């Protein structure tokens, strides 16, 4: 991974996700791009009267100007944290499509979850994770530890999403001291193909020289998310790698049950790929 993009909730303070992204950029010797998105300002009532449109545009322009002026402070802080190559972007537009587009220029998108994050719902977060096409690292706003990949838990069920997630996470897995493969009992999507030799997760990890232990889970589908977090906590994982499962429903992206549960209740960074 050469280019990491991190969403800045605001341009005045460094959130936990910003610090985490800077740690990862230093670990991987990657560039770091911080991006602040100024969303359209809606008319707000003031003294019983709505703001006039010129005033709305003035407010938006001031936000953008202030955000642009934050570039020196961001770059100074990033450099102080050991990030050799860093830059600051400011964009005007709706948050989800802006981040999805910017992610095309990067190998990893770092987002924040929790009550302090800008997402109005898990569904809004899913609009980015499921639509951006890039691997995403979702960091809880309560996560205060330095970024580490010493122990990585990998959720595996043989789906295309889990294959993509594991492959995208290889830069982290190759730096891990311990990998725990949490596997369920789902049928392989290409089980009717006769692979010679077998093309499976065990052989793929071994092909990359990675050692791992295995933990089987046998729970009902509606309890998978809870069990994944329980095992990740038990093994003291620094990161959970999993596929992001979801689909488009009308104009919204909807997460699958396990994905939603992990994002709502997880206390550790989640590496996801749709």
Backbone as CSV, one residue per row, in Angstrom:
resi,resn,N_x,N_y,N_z,CA_x,CA_y,CA_z,C_x,C_y,C_z
1,UNK,0.843,-1.193,0.000,0.000,0.000,0.000,0.878,1.242,0.000
2,UNK,0.706,2.053,-1.027,1.545,3.229,-1.181,0.833,4.527,-0.804
3,UNK,-0.495,4.530,-0.907,-1.243,5.770,-0.680,-2.430,5.516,0.249
4,UNK,-2.437,6.206,1.383,-3.509,6.084,2.363,-4.301,7.383,2.410
5,UNK,-5.617,7.260,2.349,-6.522,8.408,2.435,-7.267,8.326,3.758
6,UNK,-7.301,9.423,4.494,-8.027,9.437,5.766,-8.983,10.615,5.786
7,UNK,-10.210,10.334,6.181,-11.205,11.389,6.276,-11.038,12.154,7.579
8,UNK,-10.951,13.467,7.483,-10.836,14.330,8.663,-12.227,14.860,9.001
9,UNK,-12.717,14.512,10.192,-14.045,14.974,10.595,-14.118,16.496,10.684
10,UNK,-13.032,17.090,11.120,-12.948,18.546,11.126,-11.500,18.927,10.835
11,UNK,-11.254,20.177,10.616,-9.923,20.624,10.216,-9.150,21.281,11.357
12,UNK,-9.701,21.239,12.551,-9.062,21.933,13.662,-8.340,21.001,14.628
13,UNK,-8.816,19.758,14.750,-8.215,18.834,15.703,-7.915,17.499,15.035
14,UNK,-6.951,16.783,15.580,-6.612,15.454,15.099,-7.414,14.414,15.884
15,UNK,-8.254,13.679,15.189,-9.048,12.635,15.819,-8.214,11.360,15.953
16,UNK,-8.769,10.364,16.648,-8.071,9.091,16.811,-7.821,8.419,15.458
17,UNK,-8.767,8.546,14.535,-8.591,7.915,13.232,-7.464,8.570,12.442
18,UNK,-7.267,9.866,12.608,-6.154,10.543,11.944,-4.815,10.053,12.488
19,UNK,-4.721,9.943,13.800,-3.492,9.425,14.406,-3.244,7.983,13.961
20,UNK,-4.303,7.194,13.904,-4.172,5.798,13.491,-3.679,5.714,12.044
21,UNK,-4.253,6.528,11.177,-3.841,6.529,9.773,-2.386,6.958,9.621
22,UNK,-1.955,7.931,10.418,-0.563,8.370,10.365,0.372,7.252,10.819
23,UNK,-0.026,6.522,11.858,0.768,5.375,12.313,0.904,4.343,11.195
24,UNK,-0.195,4.066,10.507,-0.176,3.079,9.435,0.697,3.546,8.268
25,UNK,0.623,4.829,7.949,1.460,5.361,6.870,2.935,5.228,7.215
26,UNK,3.261,5.466,8.478,4.654,5.312,8.924,5.076,3.852,8.876
27,UNK,4.189,2.961,9.329,4.483,1.529,9.345,4.745,0.996,7.943
28,UNK,3.951,1.459,6.970,4.048,0.957,5.599,4.928,1.830,4.708
29,UNK,5.470,2.902,5.270,6.225,3.880,4.482,5.384,4.360,3.308
30,UNK,4.138,4.682,3.596,3.189,5.117,2.580,2.921,6.613,2.702
31,UNK,2.370,7.186,1.647,1.959,8.586,1.719,0.614,8.677,2.441
32,UNK,0.343,9.831,3.021,-0.910,10.045,3.744,-1.592,11.293,3.206
33,UNK,-2.850,11.130,2.834,-3.656,12.253,2.374,-4.813,12.456,3.341
34,UNK,-4.862,13.627,3.940,-6.001,13.983,4.777,-7.006,14.735,3.927
35,UNK,-8.282,14.407,4.065,-9.302,15.089,3.270,-10.438,15.585,4.160
36,UNK,-10.751,16.851,3.991,-11.908,17.443,4.664,-12.954,17.746,3.610
37,UNK,-14.184,17.337,3.868,-15.269,17.542,2.912,-16.250,18.565,3.465
38,UNK,-16.425,19.653,2.727,-17.407,20.672,3.092,-18.702,20.355,2.357
39,UNK,-19.683,19.879,3.121,-20.950,19.506,2.496,-21.833,20.731,2.268
40,UNK,-22.785,20.625,1.344,-23.674,21.764,1.072,-24.380,22.230,2.333
41,UNK,-24.445,23.533,2.510,-25.099,24.118,3.679,-26.576,24.312,3.379
42,UNK,-27.437,23.769,4.221,-28.878,23.921,4.044,-29.351,25.199,4.728
43,UNK,-30.385,25.829,4.218,-30.912,27.038,4.882,-31.330,26.741,6.317
44,UNK,-30.873,27.558,7.240,-31.212,27.396,8.650,-32.028,28.593,9.118
45,UNK,-33.008,28.375,9.969,-33.813,29.500,10.457,-33.003,30.383,11.396
46,UNK,-33.114,31.664,11.250,-32.442,32.590,12.145,-33.413,33.737,12.473
47,UNK,-33.730,33.863,13.722,-34.674,34.877,14.194,-36.020,34.736,13.467
48,UNK,-36.403,33.473,13.213,-37.690,33.246,12.571,-37.669,33.363,11.065
49,UNK,-36.523,33.763,10.480,-36.436,33.925,9.032,-35.303,33.054,8.500
50,UNK,-35.498,32.431,7.337,-34.423,31.614,6.762,-33.269,32.484,6.282
51,UNK,-32.084,31.921,6.302,-30.935,32.639,5.767,-31.113,32.871,4.278
52,UNK,-30.687,34.001,3.794,-30.723,34.276,2.370,-29.629,33.466,1.683
53,UNK,-29.831,33.117,0.427,-28.880,32.292,-0.284,-27.483,32.904,-0.338
54,UNK,-27.323,34.221,-0.548,-25.959,34.785,-0.516,-25.255,34.526,0.814
55,UNK,-26.019,34.592,1.918,-25.412,34.346,3.227,-24.986,32.890,3.364
56,UNK,-25.804,31.989,2.778,-25.456,30.566,2.808,-24.143,30.334,2.087
57,UNK,-24.015,30.921,0.915,-22.783,30.751,0.143,-21.584,31.347,0.872
58,UNK,-21.802,32.447,1.578,-20.703,33.071,2.327,-20.232,32.153,3.452
59,UNK,-21.188,31.507,4.138,-20.835,30.580,5.215,-20.021,29.419,4.657
60,UNK,-20.499,28.854,3.541,-19.804,27.730,2.920,-18.404,28.134,2.477
61,UNK,-18.289,29.332,1.921,-16.982,29.805,1.452,-16.015,29.985,2.618
62,UNK,-16.509,30.460,3.749,-15.660,30.644,4.920,-15.165,29.308,5.460
63,UNK,-16.043,28.297,5.452,-15.648,26.965,5.911,-14.536,26.418,5.026
64,UNK,-14.714,26.541,3.718,-13.709,26.044,2.781,-12.391,26.795,2.952
65,UNK,-12.473,28.100,3.105,-11.266,28.905,3.274,-10.513,28.511,4.549
66,UNK,-11.237,28.334,5.642,-10.616,27.940,6.910,-9.994,26.554,6.796
67,UNK,-10.685,25.650,6.100,-10.164,24.293,5.922,-8.888,24.308,5.095
68,UNK,-8.844,25.132,4.070,-7.637,25.229,3.247,-6.466,25.790,4.054
69,UNK,-6.763,26.716,4.937,-5.705,27.317,5.755,-5.155,26.349,6.795
70,UNK,-5.849,25.217,6.983,-5.391,24.211,7.949,-4.295,23.310,7.374
71,UNK,-3.983,23.475,6.104,-2.990,22.595,5.461,-1.631,22.612,6.161
72,UNK,-1.042,23.776,6.458,0.290,23.770,7.105,0.287,23.023,8.432
73,UNK,-0.759,23.199,9.232,-0.829,22.530,10.531,-0.937,21.018,10.354
74,UNK,-1.754,20.582,9.379,-1.884,19.143,9.127,-0.557,18.550,8.691
75,UNK,0.108,19.196,7.761,1.353,18.650,7.226,2.460,18.651,8.289
76,UNK,2.468,19.676,9.124,3.460,19.730,10.197,3.234,18.590,11.185
77,UNK,1.985,18.353,11.553,1.669,17.280,12.498,1.979,15.922,11.906
78,UNK,1.626,15.720,10.633,1.897,14.439,9.979,3.393,14.175,9.905
79,UNK,4.160,15.190,9.570,5.618,15.032,9.498,6.204,14.708,10.863
80,UNK,5.668,15.348,11.906,6.146,15.103,13.265,5.861,13.676,13.706
81,UNK,4.820,13.066,13.129,4.469,11.680,13.460,5.225,10.676,12.595
82,UNK,6.110,11.176,11.739,6.952,10.282,10.948,6.473,10.010,9.546
83,UNK,5.417,10.698,9.104,4.906,10.492,7.743,5.721,11.364,6.782
84,UNK,6.523,10.732,5.960,7.444,11.477,5.091,6.714,12.202,3.966
85,UNK,5.679,11.567,3.414,4.942,12.158,2.291,3.492,12.357,2.723
86,UNK,3.071,13.583,2.757,1.721,13.869,3.202,1.153,15.064,2.448
87,UNK,-0.149,15.111,2.373,-0.820,16.241,1.729,-2.212,16.404,2.317
88,UNK,-2.796,17.557,2.026,-4.104,17.930,2.587,-5.029,18.334,1.446
89,UNK,-6.212,17.750,1.409,-7.194,18.070,0.384,-8.460,18.618,1.022
90,UNK,-9.085,19.550,0.331,-10.386,20.068,0.728,-11.316,19.918,-0.464
91,UNK,-12.492,19.371,-0.234,-13.454,19.174,-1.318,-14.816,19.692,-0.899
92,UNK,-15.566,20.192,-1.860,-16.940,20.613,-1.633,-17.875,19.613,-2.313
93,UNK,-18.830,19.111,-1.580,-19.763,18.151,-2.156,-20.329,17.247,-1.086
94,UNK,-21.170,16.316,-1.496,-21.746,15.368,-0.547,-20.693,14.343,-0.138
95,UNK,-20.671,14.028,1.143,-19.578,13.266,1.748,-19.319,11.920,1.070
96,UNK,-20.335,11.092,0.935,-20.140,9.740,0.423,-19.544,9.700,-0.989
97,UNK,-20.136,10.398,-1.972,-19.545,10.345,-3.313,-18.168,10.976,-3.399
98,UNK,-17.908,12.017,-2.589,-16.578,12.632,-2.599,-15.526,11.636,-2.126
99,UNK,-15.796,10.956,-0.999,-14.838,9.988,-0.476,-14.687,8.797,-1.414
100,UNK,-15.794,8.356,-2.000,-15.735,7.237,-2.932,-14.867,7.580,-4.140
101,UNK,-14.982,8.807,-4.636,-14.159,9.214,-5.781,-12.689,9.347,-5.383
102,UNK,-12.435,10.009,-4.262,-11.043,10.214,-3.827,-10.353,8.888,-3.544
103,UNK,-11.125,7.889,-3.100,-10.543,6.576,-2.791,-9.950,5.916,-4.030
104,UNK,-10.429,6.299,-5.222,-9.878,5.727,-6.451,-8.411,6.059,-6.648
105,UNK,-7.946,7.111,-6.008,-6.565,7.541,-6.125,-5.677,6.950,-5.031
106,UNK,-6.254,6.106,-4.190,-5.536,5.589,-3.029,-5.720,4.081,-2.881
107,UNK,-4.874,3.483,-2.051,-4.933,2.039,-1.816,-5.754,1.677,-0.586
108,UNK,-5.996,2.641,0.282,-6.698,2.377,1.535,-7.411,3.639,1.981
109,UNK,-8.644,3.477,2.459,-9.415,4.593,3.001,-9.651,4.340,4.484
110,UNK,-9.252,5.289,5.328,-9.435,5.184,6.771,-10.609,6.067,7.185
111,UNK,-11.563,5.457,7.872,-12.772,6.144,8.308,-12.948,5.980,9.810
112,UNK,-13.747,6.845,10.396,-14.026,6.757,11.824,-15.473,6.340,12.043
113,UNK,-15.703,5.538,13.069,-17.060,5.147,13.427,-17.336,5.559,14.863
114,UNK,-18.614,5.549,15.245,-18.972,5.931,16.610,-19.781,7.209,16.649
115,UNK,-20.120,7.629,17.853,-21.007,8.782,18.008,-20.346,10.098,17.592
116,UNK,-19.009,10.133,17.581,-18.319,11.355,17.194,-18.089,11.439,15.690
117,UNK,-18.352,10.361,14.992,-18.146,10.325,13.553,-19.255,11.099,12.839
118,UNK,-19.031,11.501,11.598,-20.024,12.327,10.893,-21.191,11.549,10.317
119,UNK,-21.161,10.210,10.420,-22.208,9.410,9.806,-23.484,9.464,10.639
120,UNK,-24.575,9.698,9.981,-25.850,9.750,10.685,-26.346,8.360,11.049
121,UNK,-25.819,7.343,10.380,-26.228,5.969,10.640,-25.177,5.024,10.084
122,UNK,-25.267,3.746,10.475,-24.379,2.741,9.906,-24.616,2.624,8.400
123,UNK,-25.856,2.853,7.981,-26.160,2.819,6.557,-25.400,3.884,5.784
124,UNK,-25.221,5.063,6.382,-24.469,6.127,5.725,-22.992,5.758,5.607
125,UNK,-22.469,5.121,6.646,-21.097,4.632,6.585,-20.987,3.550,5.506
126,UNK,-21.993,2.705,5.434,-21.987,1.646,4.437,-21.990,2.171,3.018
127,UNK,-22.588,3.331,2.788,-22.600,3.913,1.453,-21.194,4.154,0.943
128,UNK,-20.270,4.433,1.853,-18.873,4.639,1.464,-18.141,3.304,1.373
129,UNK,-18.236,2.496,2.428,-17.506,1.231,2.479,-17.889,0.312,1.321
130,UNK,-19.176,0.230,1.023,-19.649,-0.704,0.011,-19.532,-0.165,-1.405
131,UNK,-19.478,1.147,-1.567,-19.493,1.718,-2.910,-18.140,2.239,-3.381
132,UNK,-17.185,2.425,-2.476,-15.942,3.086,-2.890,-15.014,2.185,-3.690
133,UNK,-15.128,0.861,-3.506,-14.300,-0.056,-4.272,-12.909,-0.269,-3.718
134,UNK,-12.532,0.485,-2.705,-11.199,0.360,-2.111,-11.299,-0.296,-0.746
135,UNK,-10.218,-0.914,-0.268,-10.210,-1.421,1.103,-10.422,-0.270,2.083
136,UNK,-11.134,-0.534,3.163,-11.409,0.489,4.168,-10.983,-0.004,5.545
137,UNK,-10.412,0.882,6.323,-10.104,0.615,7.717,-11.004,1.507,8.552
138,UNK,-11.921,0.889,9.287,-12.862,1.649,10.103,-12.365,1.635,11.549
139,UNK,-12.074,2.818,12.076,-11.498,2.960,13.412,-12.534,3.557,14.363
140,UNK,-12.892,2.869,15.446,-13.852,3.433,16.404,-13.317,4.722,17.022
141,UNK,-14.204,5.681,17.247,-13.751,6.949,17.821,-13.266,6.796,19.256
142,UNK,-13.551,5.652,19.872,-13.091,5.392,21.242,-11.745,4.676,21.281
143,UNK,-11.203,4.333,20.116,-9.958,3.568,20.057,-8.775,4.530,20.206
144,UNK,-8.047,4.408,21.304,-6.976,5.359,21.603,-5.585,4.752,21.505
145,UNK,-5.489,3.454,21.211,-4.177,2.807,21.145,-3.451,3.180,19.857
146,UNK,-2.118,3.096,19.899,-1.332,3.271,18.690,-1.625,2.125,17.733
147,UNK,-1.526,2.409,16.450,-1.792,1.388,15.446,-0.769,0.270,15.546
148,UNK,-1.241,-0.961,15.478,-0.368,-2.129,15.551,-0.982,-3.248,14.725
149,UNK,-0.124,-4.106,14.187,-0.607,-5.276,13.445,0.045,-6.540,13.990
150,UNK,0.402,-6.522,15.268,1.052,-7.693,15.869,0.154,-8.920,15.803
151,UNK,-1.127,-8.758,16.172,-2.079,-9.867,16.127,-3.262,-9.465,15.261
152,UNK,-3.519,-10.247,14.228,-4.618,-9.952,13.312,-5.569,-11.138,13.271
153,UNK,-6.838,-10.859,13.486,-7.878,-11.883,13.350,-8.490,-11.748,11.959
154,UNK,-8.686,-12.874,11.293,-9.241,-12.879,9.942,-10.544,-13.663,9.940
155,UNK,-11.639,-13.001,9.572,-12.930,-13.676,9.466,-13.031,-14.303,8.077
156,UNK,-13.282,-15.598,8.037,-13.268,-16.304,6.752,-14.486,-17.201,6.602
157,UNK,-15.193,-17.037,5.470,-16.310,-17.931,5.163,-16.308,-18.381,3.705
158,UNK,-15.204,-18.126,3.004,-15.081,-18.583,1.633,-15.765,-17.720,0.600
159,UNK,-16.389,-16.623,1.000,-17.086,-15.759,0.049,-16.097,-14.905,-0.740
160,UNK,-16.568,-14.365,-1.857,-15.733,-13.481,-2.668,-15.289,-12.271,-1.858
161,UNK,-16.198,-11.748,-1.030,-15.845,-10.576,-0.216,-14.710,-10.889,0.756
162,UNK,-14.741,-12.066,1.377,-13.678,-12.414,2.320,-12.364,-12.668,1.583
163,UNK,-12.429,-13.213,0.354,-11.216,-13.400,-0.442,-10.578,-12.054,-0.736
164,UNK,-11.398,-11.103,-1.179,-10.879,-9.768,-1.503,-10.279,-9.095,-0.273
165,UNK,-10.932,-9.251,0.872,-10.451,-8.617,2.102,-9.100,-9.181,2.503
166,UNK,-8.961,-10.507,2.478,-7.693,-11.130,2.874,-6.574,-10.719,1.921
167,UNK,-6.861,-10.741,0.638,-5.816,-10.386,-0.324,-5.389,-8.927,-0.160
168,UNK,-6.356,-8.030,0.042,-6.029,-6.613,0.218,-5.267,-6.365,1.511
169,UNK,-5.470,-7.234,2.516,-4.826,-7.054,3.826,-3.435,-7.669,3.900
170,UNK,-2.948,-8.256,2.820,-1.636,-8.912,2.842,-0.497,-8.018,3.358
171,UNK,-0.448,-6.732,3.004,0.621,-5.889,3.559,0.644,-5.864,5.077
172,UNK,-0.532,-5.970,5.716,-0.607,-6.021,7.171,-0.309,-7.423,7.680
173,UNK,-0.864,-8.426,7.009,-0.665,-9.808,7.441,0.815,-10.191,7.406
174,UNK,1.555,-9.687,6.454,2.977,-10.022,6.339,3.811,-9.382,7.451
175,UNK,3.235,-8.411,8.139,3.923,-7.776,9.260,3.436,-8.299,10.610
176,UNK,2.434,-9.146,10.589,1.848,-9.652,11.837,2.739,-10.716,12.473
177,UNK,2.740,-10.735,13.785,3.443,-11.782,14.523,2.532,-12.984,14.772
178,UNK,1.225,-12.731,14.691,0.254,-13.800,14.942,-0.987,-13.558,14.101
179,UNK,-1.426,-14.595,13.386,-2.636,-14.520,12.574,-3.592,-15.604,13.045
180,UNK,-4.819,-15.209,13.364,-5.839,-16.160,13.798,-6.942,-16.182,12.749
181,UNK,-7.125,-17.325,12.122,-8.128,-17.489,11.079,-9.422,-17.994,11.716
182,UNK,-10.437,-17.147,11.718,-11.739,-17.506,12.290,-12.633,-17.964,11.146
183,UNK,-12.936,-19.234,11.103,-13.649,-19.757,9.939,-14.978,-20.387,10.320
184,UNK,-15.949,-20.211,9.422,-17.269,-20.785,9.611,-17.477,-21.961,8.679
185,UNK,-18.731,-22.313,8.474,-19.057,-23.498,7.692,-19.843,-23.144,6.439
186,UNK,-19.456,-22.100,5.720,-20.161,-21.735,4.499,-19.516,-22.427,3.304
187,UNK,-20.337,-22.829,2.341,-19.837,-23.507,1.147,-18.984,-22.549,0.307
188,UNK,-17.897,-23.051,-0.250,-17.058,-22.253,-1.120,-17.853,-21.863,-2.361
189,UNK,-17.767,-20.586,-2.817,-18.578,-20.148,-3.955,-18.217,-20.852,-5.256
190,UNK,-16.974,-21.343,-5.368,-16.560,-22.014,-6.600,-16.216,-23.466,-6.315
191,UNK,-17.018,-24.116,-5.463,-16.740,-25.480,-5.052,-16.912,-26.478,-6.192
192,UNK,-17.630,-26.101,-7.251,-17.837,-27.004,-8.369,-16.661,-27.010,-9.345
193,UNK,-15.701,-26.124,-9.098,-14.495,-26.095,-9.932,-13.451,-27.003,-9.303
194,UNK,-12.821,-27.821,-10.115,-11.805,-28.753,-9.616,-10.437,-28.083,-9.694
195,UNK,-10.028,-27.487,-8.576,-8.747,-26.784,-8.531,-7.620,-27.775,-8.281
196,UNK,-6.525,-27.620,-9.001,-5.350,-28.475,-8.807,-4.097,-27.598,-8.773
197,UNK,-3.484,-27.384,-7.584,-3.907,-27.865,-6.261,-5.081,-27.026,-5.740
198,UNK,-5.673,-27.394,-4.626,-6.818,-26.656,-4.089,-6.501,-25.177,-3.888
199,UNK,-7.408,-24.329,-4.362,-7.260,-22.889,-4.180,-8.113,-22.489,-2.986
200,UNK,-7.468,-22.394,-1.816,-8.196,-22.085,-0.595,-7.387,-21.146,0.277
201,UNK,-7.972,-20.724,1.378,-7.337,-19.725,2.223,-6.049,-20.248,2.854
202,UNK,-6.047,-21.502,3.278,-4.849,-22.061,3.905,-3.666,-22.049,2.939
203,UNK,-3.882,-22.526,1.720,-2.801,-22.566,0.736,-2.371,-21.172,0.311
204,UNK,-3.326,-20.251,0.277,-2.985,-18.884,-0.125,-2.073,-18.223,0.915
205,UNK,-2.407,-18.392,2.187,-1.571,-17.816,3.235,-0.192,-18.473,3.262
206,UNK,-0.160,-19.794,3.091,1.121,-20.506,3.064,1.949,-20.075,1.863
207,UNK,1.279,-19.811,0.741,1.972,-19.356,-0.472,2.741,-18.065,-0.201
208,UNK,2.203,-17.245,0.702,2.868,-15.987,1.049,3.754,-16.126,2.280
209,UNK,4.005,-17.354,2.683,4.904,-17.597,3.805,4.330,-17.213,5.147
210,UNK,3.025,-17.228,5.282,2.377,-16.796,6.519,1.942,-17.987,7.357
211,UNK,2.258,-17.935,8.638,1.808,-18.956,9.573,0.557,-18.448,10.288
212,UNK,-0.319,-19.370,10.655,-1.574,-18.970,11.269,-2.141,-20.111,12.098
213,UNK,-2.994,-19.732,13.028,-3.776,-20.716,13.788,-5.226,-20.585,13.348
214,UNK,-6.034,-21.599,13.653,-7.420,-21.609,13.204,-8.373,-21.710,14.387
215,UNK,-9.473,-20.976,14.279,-10.539,-21.057,15.271,-11.858,-21.241,14.533
216,UNK,-12.513,-22.342,14.743,-13.796,-22.596,14.095,-14.927,-21.999,14.915
217,UNK,-15.919,-21.455,14.241,-17.118,-20.976,14.921,-18.331,-21.686,14.305
218,UNK,-19.202,-22.159,15.150,-20.405,-22.852,14.694,-21.603,-22.245,15.402
219,UNK,-22.017,-21.099,14.905,-23.157,-20.392,15.496,-24.145,-20.047,14.391
220,UNK,-25.356,-19.711,14.786,-26.372,-19.296,13.830,-25.943,-18.000,13.146
221,UNK,-26.466,-17.764,11.949,-26.070,-16.592,11.169,-26.247,-15.282,11.937
222,UNK,-27.320,-15.191,12.729,-27.581,-13.937,13.436,-26.650,-13.720,14.625
223,UNK,-25.799,-14.711,14.924,-24.857,-14.571,16.036,-23.407,-14.488,15.559
224,UNK,-23.203,-14.487,14.248,-21.837,-14.491,13.714,-21.073,-13.238,14.131
225,UNK,-21.694,-12.069,14.022,-21.019,-10.825,14.380,-20.562,-10.821,15.822
226,UNK,-21.434,-11.263,16.706,-21.090,-11.332,18.128,-19.923,-12.286,18.357
227,UNK,-19.944,-13.428,17.694,-18.884,-14.421,17.877,-17.550,-13.934,17.323
228,UNK,-17.571,-13.243,16.195,-16.332,-12.705,15.626,-15.663,-11.734,16.594
229,UNK,-16.457,-10.841,17.165,-15.904,-9.875,18.108,-15.428,-10.560,19.384
230,UNK,-16.121,-11.611,19.807,-15.724,-12.336,21.005,-14.366,-13.002,20.815
231,UNK,-14.173,-13.655,19.680,-12.885,-14.310,19.407,-11.779,-13.271,19.234
232,UNK,-12.077,-12.185,18.517,-11.077,-11.131,18.324,-10.624,-10.551,19.659
233,UNK,-11.575,-10.378,20.586,-11.245,-9.883,21.924,-10.416,-10.907,22.689
234,UNK,-10.793,-12.169,22.580,-10.109,-13.237,23.311,-8.649,-13.358,22.890
235,UNK,-8.365,-13.218,21.607,-6.986,-13.371,21.121,-6.233,-12.044,21.151
236,UNK,-6.886,-10.997,21.663,-6.279,-9.658,21.776,-5.841,-9.129,20.415
237,UNK,-6.726,-9.240,19.454,-6.412,-8.809,18.091,-6.265,-7.290,18.011
238,UNK,-5.303,-6.863,17.225,-5.115,-5.437,16.956,-5.982,-4.983,15.790
239,UNK,-6.467,-5.942,15.009,-7.258,-5.636,13.823,-8.076,-6.862,13.457
240,UNK,-9.282,-6.623,12.945,-10.119,-7.696,12.423,-10.287,-7.478,10.934
241,UNK,-9.923,-8.481,10.149,-10.067,-8.418,8.693,-11.322,-9.199,8.308
242,UNK,-12.188,-8.589,7.521,-13.404,-9.290,7.110,-13.952,-8.684,5.823
243,UNK,-14.738,-9.472,5.103,-15.425,-8.947,3.934,-16.565,-8.049,4.364
244,UNK,-16.856,-7.038,3.546,-17.995,-6.151,3.821,-19.167,-6.658,2.993
245,UNK,-20.186,-7.122,3.674,-21.322,-7.720,2.983,-22.496,-6.759,2.977
246,UNK,-23.051,-6.542,1.803,-24.188,-5.643,1.698,-24.699,-5.596,0.274
247,UNK,-25.734,-4.822,0.085,-26.329,-4.704,-1.247,-27.049,-3.365,-1.345
248,UNK,-27.321,-2.965,-2.564,-28.057,-1.730,-2.790,-29.553,-2.016,-2.698
249,UNK,-30.254,-1.204,-1.930,-31.707,-1.307,-1.839,-32.290,0.062,-2.113
250,UNK,-32.929,0.207,-3.262,-33.412,1.494,-3.726,-32.219,2.451,-3.825
251,UNK,-32.191,3.517,-3.044,-31.092,4.491,-3.144,-30.091,4.356,-2.015
252,UNK,-30.234,3.308,-1.180,-29.347,3.160,-0.030,-28.594,1.843,-0.085
253,UNK,-27.419,1.841,0.548,-26.669,0.615,0.728,-27.040,0.028,2.076
254,UNK,-27.268,-1.274,2.095,-27.676,-1.934,3.321,-26.654,-3.001,3.686
255,UNK,-26.115,-2.931,4.887,-25.156,-3.914,5.353,-25.836,-5.227,5.703
256,UNK,-25.074,-6.323,5.576,-25.525,-7.600,6.094,-25.457,-7.588,7.609
257,UNK,-26.097,-8.577,8.249,-26.218,-8.581,9.702,-24.898,-8.609,10.444
258,UNK,-23.971,-9.507,10.033,-22.692,-9.625,10.730,-21.866,-8.360,10.562
259,UNK,-21.848,-7.802,9.340,-21.079,-6.579,9.079,-21.604,-5.430,9.929
260,UNK,-22.918,-5.278,9.949,-23.524,-4.204,10.732,-23.206,-4.351,12.221
261,UNK,-23.316,-5.569,12.736,-23.068,-5.789,14.164,-21.627,-5.460,14.525
262,UNK,-20.691,-5.902,13.701,-19.276,-5.654,13.988,-18.980,-4.158,13.994
263,UNK,-19.539,-3.423,13.033,-19.287,-1.983,12.973,-19.975,-1.235,14.112
264,UNK,-21.129,-1.719,14.536,-21.847,-1.041,15.619,-21.240,-1.305,16.988
265,UNK,-20.669,-2.506,17.175,-20.229,-2.904,18.514,-18.724,-3.164,18.627
266,UNK,-18.016,-3.170,17.526,-16.586,-3.448,17.573,-15.797,-2.366,18.284
267,UNK,-14.803,-2.765,19.058,-13.953,-1.845,19.793,-12.529,-1.803,19.234
268,UNK,-12.339,-2.414,18.064,-11.023,-2.450,17.456,-11.159,-2.059,15.998
269,UNK,-10.060,-1.684,15.328,-10.122,-1.334,13.903,-10.565,-2.529,13.066
270,UNK,-11.425,-2.261,12.091,-11.957,-3.282,11.204,-11.477,-3.000,9.783
271,UNK,-10.737,-3.945,9.208,-10.291,-3.831,7.823,-11.325,-4.531,6.957
272,UNK,-11.923,-3.790,6.001,-13.030,-4.339,5.226,-12.808,-4.133,3.731
273,UNK,-13.353,-5.052,2.959,-13.341,-4.906,1.493,-14.618,-5.538,0.963
274,UNK,-15.329,-4.783,0.115,-16.570,-5.291,-0.454,-16.240,-6.104,-1.717
